[in-house]
Amino acid sequence: MVDKQVNMGTTLDLLWLAKFGSAAARRDPDRKLIPPMALARQEKLAPHLGERPDLDIANPAAETPSAVRALEKHQMVTRTLHEAGGLVVGGTDCGGLSYPPPGFALLREIELLAEAIGSMAAIKAVTATAARYLRQQDNLGTLAPGRYADMLVVDGDPIRDVRDLRRLKTVYRGGVAYDPQALLNKVPQRHLEQAA
């Protein structure tokens, strides 16, 4: 694959979801930010996708063995490709059934990638490498003069522990600073109550 310059998009977060089943994953706290219309669509599709109401996202013993193996195998393939010099591009299929919204799904993807290839490589897979894959490396993916100034300031060291990316202090979009809690507070309260 490396010789042929094959790029690999990961979507490990989908396999993470499969470990638990969609009924259990619908209790994921990140889901509170999914728009009500998307939640309604997800609920309508759920009966057709092999529900497993016996599974509980908080109970690791409830994981389905085949889904656990699938995630582990995909992480191993990702690691092997990365170590061979292949291009690993992190991404998600956010917005699907039982899924957190964009941003939150990517955080989970980075965490799963970090288990396979390490924190720094996982962060690069969703920033610089993704920009390169999209042929946008001159505009985004790294911090440099003249590029889009979208970035996160976190309380912690995501290279040491990639989960620190969830500890947002400031969000920069287009060079403008935003308070992450103020952004979350703009989500309509009815939306949060419906999802609770």
SEVEX-919763 format. One record per residue (C-alpha): residue number from 1; residue in three letters; x, y, z. Coordinates in Angstrom, 3 decimals, m for minus. Example, Ala and Ser with C-alpha at 12.3 -4.5 7.8 and 13.67 -1.06 7.14 Angstrom:
% SEVEX-919763
<rec num="1" residu="ALA" px="12.300" py="m4.500" pz="7.800"/>
<rec num="2" residu="SER" px="13.670" py="m1.060" pz="7.140"/>
END
This chain:
% SEVEX-919763
<rec num="1" residu="MET" px="0.000" py="0.000" pz="0.000"/>
<rec num="2" residu="VAL" px="2.809" py="2.397" pz="0.819"/>
<rec num="3" residu="ASP" px="4.537" py="1.730" pz="m2.533"/>
<rec num="4" residu="LYS" px="1.295" py="2.561" pz="m4.348"/>
<rec num="5" residu="GLN" px="0.824" py="5.690" pz="m2.183"/>
<rec num="6" residu="VAL" px="m2.539" py="4.476" pz="m0.916"/>
<rec num="7" residu="ASN" px="m4.048" py="6.774" pz="1.699"/>
<rec num="8" residu="MET" px="m6.090" py="5.317" pz="4.522"/>
<rec num="9" residu="GLY" px="m9.062" py="7.126" pz="6.031"/>
<rec num="10" residu="THR" px="m9.709" py="5.601" pz="9.418"/>
<rec num="11" residu="THR" px="m13.231" py="6.215" pz="10.821"/>
<rec num="12" residu="LEU" px="m12.295" py="4.165" pz="13.888"/>
<rec num="13" residu="ASP" px="m15.141" py="5.875" pz="15.696"/>
<rec num="14" residu="LEU" px="m17.647" py="3.787" pz="13.717"/>
<rec num="15" residu="LEU" px="m16.020" py="0.599" pz="14.975"/>
<rec num="16" residu="TRP" px="m16.028" py="2.035" pz="18.507"/>
<rec num="17" residu="LEU" px="m19.774" py="2.517" pz="18.142"/>
<rec num="18" residu="ALA" px="m20.205" py="m1.060" pz="16.916"/>
<rec num="19" residu="LYS" px="m18.605" py="m2.323" pz="20.140"/>
<rec num="20" residu="PHE" px="m21.646" py="m1.214" pz="22.085"/>
<rec num="21" residu="GLY" px="m24.598" py="m1.178" pz="19.720"/>
<rec num="22" residu="SER" px="m26.622" py="1.860" pz="18.779"/>
<rec num="23" residu="ALA" px="m29.126" py="1.672" pz="21.656"/>
<rec num="24" residu="ALA" px="m26.363" py="1.940" pz="24.243"/>
<rec num="25" residu="ALA" px="m24.428" py="4.500" pz="22.233"/>
<rec num="26" residu="ARG" px="m27.497" py="6.733" pz="22.152"/>
<rec num="27" residu="ARG" px="m26.813" py="7.366" pz="25.856"/>
<rec num="28" residu="ASP" px="m23.424" py="8.912" pz="25.016"/>
<rec num="29" residu="PRO" px="m23.319" py="12.364" pz="26.706"/>
<rec num="30" residu="ASP" px="m21.879" py="14.023" pz="23.561"/>
<rec num="31" residu="ARG" px="m25.213" py="13.347" pz="21.828"/>
<rec num="32" residu="LYS" px="m26.885" py="16.221" pz="23.659"/>
<rec num="33" residu="LEU" px="m25.563" py="18.543" pz="20.962"/>
<rec num="34" residu="ILE" px="m27.081" py="16.729" pz="17.984"/>
<rec num="35" residu="PRO" px="m29.868" py="18.809" pz="16.423"/>
<rec num="36" residu="PRO" px="m33.373" py="17.471" pz="17.190"/>
<rec num="37" residu="MET" px="m34.101" py="16.790" pz="13.513"/>
<rec num="38" residu="ALA" px="m31.002" py="14.576" pz="13.265"/>
<rec num="39" residu="LEU" px="m31.939" py="12.767" pz="16.483"/>
<rec num="40" residu="ALA" px="m35.402" py="12.064" pz="15.107"/>
<rec num="41" residu="ARG" px="m33.883" py="10.657" pz="11.912"/>
<rec num="42" residu="GLN" px="m31.524" py="8.468" pz="13.938"/>
<rec num="43" residu="GLU" px="m34.360" py="7.119" pz="16.070"/>
<rec num="44" residu="LYS" px="m36.389" py="6.310" pz="12.954"/>
<rec num="45" residu="LEU" px="m33.492" py="4.324" pz="11.458"/>
<rec num="46" residu="ALA" px="m32.516" py="2.508" pz="14.672"/>
<rec num="47" residu="PRO" px="m34.992" py="m0.411" pz="14.434"/>
<rec num="48" residu="HIS" px="m33.570" py="m1.336" pz="11.032"/>
<rec num="49" residu="LEU" px="m29.955" py="m1.528" pz="12.167"/>
<rec num="50" residu="GLY" px="m29.862" py="m4.479" pz="14.547"/>
<rec num="51" residu="GLU" px="m30.491" py="m2.943" pz="17.951"/>
<rec num="52" residu="ARG" px="m28.814" py="m4.531" pz="20.968"/>
<rec num="53" residu="PRO" px="m30.763" py="m3.134" pz="23.966"/>
<rec num="54" residu="ASP" px="m28.910" py="m5.567" pz="26.234"/>
<rec num="55" residu="LEU" px="m25.684" py="m3.644" pz="25.709"/>
<rec num="56" residu="ASP" px="m24.669" py="m0.875" pz="28.053"/>
<rec num="57" residu="ILE" px="m22.028" py="1.667" pz="27.076"/>
<rec num="58" residu="ALA" px="m20.864" py="1.851" pz="30.705"/>
<rec num="59" residu="ASN" px="m20.347" py="m1.923" pz="30.915"/>
<rec num="60" residu="PRO" px="m17.204" py="m3.128" pz="29.083"/>
<rec num="61" residu="ALA" px="m18.332" py="m6.738" pz="29.622"/>
<rec num="62" residu="ALA" px="m21.259" py="m6.023" pz="27.288"/>
<rec num="63" residu="GLU" px="m19.024" py="m5.360" pz="24.283"/>
<rec num="64" residu="THR" px="m19.635" py="m7.675" pz="21.340"/>
<rec num="65" residu="PRO" px="m16.523" py="m9.816" pz="20.728"/>
<rec num="66" residu="SER" px="m16.623" py="m9.471" pz="16.944"/>
<rec num="67" residu="ALA" px="m16.885" py="m5.670" pz="17.125"/>
<rec num="68" residu="VAL" px="m14.040" py="m5.499" pz="19.656"/>
<rec num="69" residu="ARG" px="m11.883" py="m7.615" pz="17.335"/>
<rec num="70" residu="ALA" px="m12.837" py="m5.452" pz="14.352"/>
<rec num="71" residu="LEU" px="m11.768" py="m2.274" pz="16.150"/>
<rec num="72" residu="GLU" px="m8.525" py="m3.835" pz="17.377"/>
<rec num="73" residu="LYS" px="m7.741" py="m5.201" pz="13.907"/>
<rec num="74" residu="HIS" px="m8.415" py="m1.854" pz="12.236"/>
<rec num="75" residu="GLN" px="m6.169" py="m0.136" pz="14.789"/>
<rec num="76" residu="MET" px="m3.459" py="m2.729" pz="14.071"/>
<rec num="77" residu="VAL" px="m3.731" py="m2.159" pz="10.302"/>
<rec num="78" residu="THR" px="m3.586" py="1.594" pz="10.929"/>
<rec num="79" residu="ARG" px="m0.468" py="1.158" pz="13.090"/>
<rec num="80" residu="THR" px="1.203" py="m1.089" pz="10.495"/>
<rec num="81" residu="LEU" px="0.535" py="1.356" pz="7.655"/>
<rec num="82" residu="HIS" px="1.733" py="4.292" pz="9.754"/>
<rec num="83" residu="GLU" px="4.944" py="2.509" pz="10.782"/>
<rec num="84" residu="ALA" px="5.610" py="1.628" pz="7.125"/>
<rec num="85" residu="GLY" px="5.378" py="5.311" pz="6.185"/>
<rec num="86" residu="GLY" px="1.855" py="5.251" pz="4.771"/>
<rec num="87" residu="LEU" px="m0.480" py="8.209" pz="4.920"/>
<rec num="88" residu="VAL" px="m3.105" py="7.827" pz="7.667"/>
<rec num="89" residu="VAL" px="m5.896" py="10.390" pz="7.390"/>
<rec num="90" residu="GLY" px="m8.168" py="10.662" pz="10.421"/>
<rec num="91" residu="GLY" px="m11.825" py="11.349" pz="9.901"/>
<rec num="92" residu="THR" px="m15.302" py="10.411" pz="11.026"/>
<rec num="93" residu="ASP" px="m18.740" py="9.647" pz="9.700"/>
<rec num="94" residu="CYS" px="m20.286" py="11.964" pz="12.274"/>
<rec num="95" residu="GLY" px="m23.983" py="12.581" pz="12.058"/>
<rec num="96" residu="GLY" px="m24.835" py="8.919" pz="11.588"/>
<rec num="97" residu="LEU" px="m26.893" py="6.807" pz="13.945"/>
<rec num="98" residu="SER" px="m26.135" py="7.347" pz="17.637"/>
<rec num="99" residu="TYR" px="m23.473" py="9.829" pz="16.801"/>
<rec num="100" residu="PRO" px="m22.123" py="12.962" pz="18.409"/>
<rec num="101" residu="PRO" px="m21.964" py="16.088" pz="16.269"/>
<rec num="102" residu="PRO" px="m18.938" py="17.222" pz="14.252"/>
<rec num="103" residu="GLY" px="m16.030" py="18.037" pz="16.517"/>
<rec num="104" residu="PHE" px="m17.054" py="15.646" pz="19.276"/>
<rec num="105" residu="ALA" px="m16.916" py="12.677" pz="16.895"/>
<rec num="106" residu="LEU" px="m13.460" py="13.816" pz="15.790"/>
<rec num="107" residu="LEU" px="m12.259" py="13.933" pz="19.395"/>
<rec num="108" residu="ARG" px="m13.206" py="10.279" pz="19.806"/>
<rec num="109" residu="GLU" px="m11.509" py="9.450" pz="16.486"/>
<rec num="110" residu="ILE" px="m8.281" py="11.131" pz="17.659"/>
<rec num="111" residu="GLU" px="m8.409" py="9.189" pz="20.935"/>
<rec num="112" residu="LEU" px="m8.806" py="5.876" pz="19.077"/>
<rec num="113" residu="LEU" px="m6.071" py="6.810" pz="16.604"/>
<rec num="114" residu="ALA" px="m3.736" py="7.692" pz="19.483"/>
<rec num="115" residu="GLU" px="m4.161" py="4.157" pz="20.836"/>
<rec num="116" residu="ALA" px="m2.877" py="2.880" pz="17.479"/>
<rec num="117" residu="ILE" px="m0.227" py="5.391" pz="16.376"/>
<rec num="118" residu="GLY" px="0.419" py="7.716" pz="19.319"/>
<rec num="119" residu="SER" px="m0.925" py="11.140" pz="20.244"/>
<rec num="120" residu="MET" px="1.210" py="13.333" pz="17.985"/>
<rec num="121" residu="ALA" px="0.634" py="11.161" pz="14.917"/>
<rec num="122" residu="ALA" px="m3.109" py="11.077" pz="15.662"/>
<rec num="123" residu="ILE" px="m3.284" py="14.869" pz="15.912"/>
<rec num="124" residu="LYS" px="m1.325" py="15.207" pz="12.654"/>
<rec num="125" residu="ALA" px="m3.662" py="12.692" pz="10.968"/>
<rec num="126" residu="VAL" px="m6.639" py="15.015" pz="11.483"/>
<rec num="127" residu="THR" px="m4.797" py="18.283" pz="10.837"/>
<rec num="128" residu="ALA" px="m1.687" py="18.470" pz="8.624"/>
<rec num="129" residu="THR" px="m2.144" py="15.068" pz="6.979"/>
<rec num="130" residu="ALA" px="m5.846" py="15.632" pz="6.325"/>
<rec num="131" residu="ALA" px="m5.046" py="19.025" pz="4.778"/>
<rec num="132" residu="ARG" px="m2.387" py="17.418" pz="2.591"/>
<rec num="133" residu="TYR" px="m4.811" py="14.706" pz="1.472"/>
<rec num="134" residu="LEU" px="m7.355" py="17.390" pz="0.537"/>
<rec num="135" residu="ARG" px="m4.609" py="19.366" pz="m1.251"/>
<rec num="136" residu="GLN" px="m5.219" py="22.250" pz="1.145"/>
<rec num="137" residu="GLN" px="m1.846" py="22.155" pz="2.922"/>
<rec num="138" residu="ASP" px="m1.133" py="25.763" pz="1.861"/>
<rec num="139" residu="ASN" px="m4.307" py="26.954" pz="3.594"/>
<rec num="140" residu="LEU" px="m4.888" py="24.799" pz="6.652"/>
<rec num="141" residu="GLY" px="m3.645" py="21.929" pz="8.769"/>
<rec num="142" residu="THR" px="m0.721" py="23.752" pz="10.387"/>
<rec num="143" residu="LEU" px="m0.157" py="27.155" pz="11.938"/>
<rec num="144" residu="ALA" px="1.659" py="29.528" pz="9.601"/>
<rec num="145" residu="PRO" px="1.278" py="33.126" pz="8.378"/>
<rec num="146" residu="GLY" px="m1.486" py="33.505" pz="5.806"/>
<rec num="147" residu="ARG" px="m3.309" py="30.289" pz="6.709"/>
<rec num="148" residu="TYR" px="m6.710" py="29.943" pz="8.312"/>
<rec num="149" residu="ALA" px="m6.292" py="30.567" pz="12.001"/>
<rec num="150" residu="ASP" px="m8.553" py="27.829" pz="13.333"/>
<rec num="151" residu="MET" px="m7.127" py="26.195" pz="16.459"/>
<rec num="152" residu="LEU" px="m7.855" py="25.027" pz="19.976"/>
<rec num="153" residu="VAL" px="m6.156" py="26.134" pz="23.175"/>
<rec num="154" residu="VAL" px="m6.447" py="23.412" pz="25.787"/>
<rec num="155" residu="ASP" px="m5.754" py="23.048" pz="29.482"/>
<rec num="156" residu="GLY" px="m3.231" py="20.246" pz="29.350"/>
<rec num="157" residu="ASP" px="m0.785" py="18.542" pz="27.033"/>
<rec num="158" residu="PRO" px="m2.502" py="16.527" pz="24.289"/>
<rec num="159" residu="ILE" px="0.830" py="15.035" pz="23.219"/>
<rec num="160" residu="ARG" px="1.089" py="13.443" pz="26.668"/>
<rec num="161" residu="ASP" px="m2.637" py="12.637" pz="26.904"/>
<rec num="162" residu="VAL" px="m4.707" py="13.202" pz="23.780"/>
<rec num="163" residu="ARG" px="m7.880" py="13.334" pz="25.909"/>
<rec num="164" residu="ASP" px="m6.716" py="16.790" pz="27.017"/>
<rec num="165" residu="LEU" px="m8.148" py="18.033" pz="23.694"/>
<rec num="166" residu="ARG" px="m11.529" py="17.859" pz="25.448"/>
<rec num="167" residu="ARG" px="m10.321" py="20.407" pz="28.041"/>
<rec num="168" residu="LEU" px="m10.890" py="23.468" pz="25.889"/>
<rec num="169" residu="LYS" px="m9.914" py="26.914" pz="27.117"/>
<rec num="170" residu="THR" px="m10.300" py="28.868" pz="23.864"/>
<rec num="171" residu="VAL" px="m11.471" py="28.120" pz="20.327"/>
<rec num="172" residu="TYR" px="m10.049" py="30.208" pz="17.480"/>
<rec num="173" residu="ARG" px="m11.947" py="30.368" pz="14.210"/>
<rec num="174" residu="GLY" px="m10.675" py="32.607" pz="11.456"/>
<rec num="175" residu="GLY" px="m8.335" py="34.233" pz="13.958"/>
<rec num="176" residu="VAL" px="m11.183" py="35.198" pz="16.329"/>
<rec num="177" residu="ALA" px="m11.148" py="33.819" pz="19.894"/>
<rec num="178" residu="TYR" px="m14.277" py="32.206" pz="21.337"/>
<rec num="179" residu="ASP" px="m15.072" py="30.920" pz="24.804"/>
<rec num="180" residu="PRO" px="m16.038" py="27.245" pz="24.312"/>
<rec num="181" residu="GLN" px="m18.566" py="27.293" pz="27.154"/>
<rec num="182" residu="ALA" px="m20.218" py="30.391" pz="25.697"/>
<rec num="183" residu="LEU" px="m20.530" py="28.548" pz="22.371"/>
<rec num="184" residu="LEU" px="m22.134" py="25.552" pz="24.092"/>
<rec num="185" residu="ASN" px="m24.459" py="27.878" pz="25.991"/>
<rec num="186" residu="LYS" px="m25.804" py="29.088" pz="22.634"/>
<rec num="187" residu="VAL" px="m27.241" py="25.641" pz="21.956"/>
<rec num="188" residu="PRO" px="m30.985" py="26.116" pz="22.499"/>
<rec num="189" residu="GLN" px="m32.061" py="24.873" pz="25.933"/>
<rec num="190" residu="ARG" px="m35.007" py="22.992" pz="24.401"/>
<rec num="191" residu="HIS" px="m32.462" py="21.088" pz="22.362"/>
<rec num="192" residu="LEU" px="m30.535" py="20.005" pz="25.477"/>
<rec num="193" residu="GLU" px="m33.720" py="19.087" pz="27.352"/>
<rec num="194" residu="GLN" px="m34.984" py="16.959" pz="24.461"/>
<rec num="195" residu="ALA" px="m31.684" py="15.077" pz="24.247"/>
<rec num="196" residu="ALA" px="m31.395" py="14.459" pz="27.993"/>
END
